[in-house]
Amino acid sequence: MRVLYLLFSFLFIFLMPLPGVFGDIRNPVTCLKSGAICHPVFCPRRYKQIGTCGLPGTKCCRKP
């Protein structure tokens, strides 16, 4: 029974989302400083999402 607790704790630690997946860009100022644009709903064609711009549904997009 103790082995199950240990197994679940290891699974929880390894399956946690990684911090910094979007590079800690969470507001318009850091988005613009990184050379990107804030765009509502989705990123335009040939742009890649690198973060969010603070408002719900607003993405920080940059050309790759």
Summary of the structure (lengths in Angstrom):
residues: 64
radius of gyration: 17.1
end to end distance: 49.2
largest distance: 52.7
contacts: 148
relative contact order: 0.20
helix: 30%
strand: 22%
